[in-house]
């Protein structure tokens, strides 16, 4: 079982102007020394960080930008 700790929130929008909040979560596995960072929107969509200014929503294959 992993423990999640919210570390940061990013306010983003897509090309059409829809707003998203992406939550950065630090996941600390029980038996590993290295933490892992996961990203999810407030709506529960899984995201991947592309660079400092953008994320990819994995289910819709949509790029959103930090505003």
Helices and strands as residue ranges (DSSP letters): E 3-13, E 19-28, E 36-41, E 46-51, E 54-57, E 62-66
